[in-house]
C-alpha cells in the first residue's frame, strides 16, 4: 500500500497511542466472589472518560545504549581512555563532559537508559596499566604495553592492538592473568566499582542504569562476544563476580556462559539475559546450524539453552551493520549497508562466502525456522537492537557528533588515517567505522523491571543512530480504518500482537495483516520508505526471503514487481548538509501478505529507510579540511529495524 501523507485524520501523536482501560478489581472479600458471567463482568470498570487514566501499554519508545566501554576495559584503557563509569553515566544523561583527548562533548538529546558493558577479562588491569602499577611492570609484556601507552598516539595504538591480539590468540602472560582474574582483589574491587556506579546513576522513572558486562569470547579472533544485562541491583549483583573467557579461569564456550546465567538466577533470585553482537566478525560461527566452534553439536540442548538465554541480538553497531549481506540477499537493493566482511576480529583469517550464512541476522532468522522444524525450538527467535561498542565512555551514534571507537580515533584532522584493524592479510580503515547504533524499547515505564521485561518479550527495535519512531503489529483483521484513529496503537494491541511476538492462532482463511507506522526523527531526516522483510520455509524445506515495499514518500509508483525508484538526494558534500525537501515526515500502512501459505513457517520484520544524509567522514572533511580517499563511503540512508513477528502453522 502506498503512503498516506500528512493525513488530516492522523497526527504524529498516533505513535504514542493509548490503550483500552486496564483491569481493576473491586475491593470485595473472597466469600463474596460468585463465579458467574455477571459477577465476572462486574469486575471490569466502565471505560474511563479520560483515555489516559487506565492505560497499560507502552506509549513512547525509550532510547538507550546496550554496549559501551569505559576506562575500566582493558582495551579501552590501553588506547588511552581515562573516563570512568561515572562520566559515562553523566554523558548518557545529557551532561556535557570532556573527552579523554580534551574535547567538550554532549549528546543532542539525553538517553533514557543504558547498559554499561566493560570487559570482564582482566578487570583491574587497565587502570594499573595506565598507572604503571608493580603487577604490570613486573611482567615484560606488561612493561612494554605500559611504555607504549605513555608515548601516546600511534605508539599507544600499536601497543593496544598488540594487547588485543594476545588476548584473541590466548597468549596473555600467565602472571597478568592470575593478578587480574576472578579470585584476585583487583578483579573484585573493579566489579564492585561497576555495580556501585550503576546504582548511583539509576533514577527510576527518569533514567535507568543497568548493571552489566561484556563476556568477550574471541577464540582465535572469531567474535563470539555476548553482553549481559541484569534486571537487579547491588544486593543481588554483588553476590557474584562475572565470568571470564581466558583459560584456566574461564571458557570461550557460550554454553559455559549459559551455566553462569543459570547459577546467577538460582543463587540470587535475580534475572539476567545475554545478547550476542558482531556475528559478521565470527567467520561463520555466531549462528551455527550443525557444529559449534567448540566441538559441540547443534542439538536439542543447544537450541533450548540459546533460546532461553539470548532473546535479543545487537543487529547494528560500530563494527559493521549485521542485518543482511548482498551475497545472501542478492535481490535486496539495500542489503549492502556498511558491511564489514573482510575477516575475523583481528584479521588473522579472511572471509569466505561460505561463512556469511552464519553471520547475519536475516539469515539466522531463516535458519531458526529450519531448526524449529527439526527440534521444536527456535534458537534464533530474537528481538533486535543497536549499540555503539564505543570504547571512549561516550555513547555517540549521530554522524555529526561521532567520537569513534577508541581514543585514538576521537575527532582530529588525522583520525581517518588510523586503521581500525591491520594485519598481514588486510586492513579495516578508520573511515570504515560505523556511527551506529541505538536501541528503542517499548516499555510501560522507565525502570529496570519494565525495560528488562520488554527485552524478554522482544518488544524492541534497532536504529543506526537516528531516532525514528516505529510501531509494528501483526494480526488477522487490520484494515485501513485502523489508520484513521490517533490511537493507532490501541487497535494494534487490541487486534494483534506487537513486534517481537508470535501471531495469535488463525481463526479463518485470512492472510496475516500488519499495522505499521513510522515517524521521522524530530531533528533528523525525512523518511524514504517502509519495507517488510519476510522469511519463510517452503513446502520443500527450502528457506526463502522477500522484501516488500509497503509505503513510500512522494509520487513514485511501484513497478509490476513492487520495486520503487530512488527517493533522490539533497546532500551537499561541500557543506556537510542536506535538506528535508524530499521524503515524508511520517509513513503508515496496513499491509496484507499477498504470498501467504498457512502451512509455511514465517517471520516478518520492518525496515524503515531515511532519505540520504552525510556520513561522519564528510563532517570531518568540512571541519578539518582533510582529503578523503575515493573509496570512502560519503553518504548513506540511515534506517530502523523492528524485531520480527513470527507465524507458526497450527497443528
Secondary structure, 3 states (H helix, E strand, C coil): CCCCCCCCCCCHHHHHCCCCCCCCCCCCCHHHCCCCHHHHHHCCCCCCCCCCCCCCCCCCEEEEECCECCCCCHHHHHCCCCCCHHHHHHHHCCCCEECCCCCEECCCCCCCEEECCCECCCCCHHHHHHHCCHHHHCCHHHHHHHHHHHHCHHHHHHHHHHHHHHHHCCCCCHHHHHHCCCCCHHHHHHHHHHHHHHHHHCECCCEEEECEEEECCCHHHCCCCEEEEECCCHHHHCCCCCCCCCCCCCCCCHHHHHHHHHHHHHHHCCCEEEEEECHHHCCCCCCCCCECCCCCECCHHHHHHHHHHCCEEEEEECCEECCCCCCCCCCCCCCCCCCCCCECCCCCCECCHHHHHHCCHHHHHHHHHHHHHHHCCCCCCCEEEECCCECCCCCCCCHHHCCCCCHHHCCCCCHHHCCCEEECCEEECHHHCCCCCEEEEECCCCCHHHHHHHHHCCCEEEECCCCCEEEEEEECCCCHHHHHCCCHHHHHHHHEEECCCECCCCCCCCCCEEEEEEECCCCCCCEEEEEEEEEEECCCCCEEEEEEEEEECCCCCCCCCCCCCCCCCCCECCCCECCCCCCECEEEEEEECCCCCCCCCEEEEEEEEECCEECHHHHHHHHHCCCCCCCCCCEECCEEEECCEEECCCC
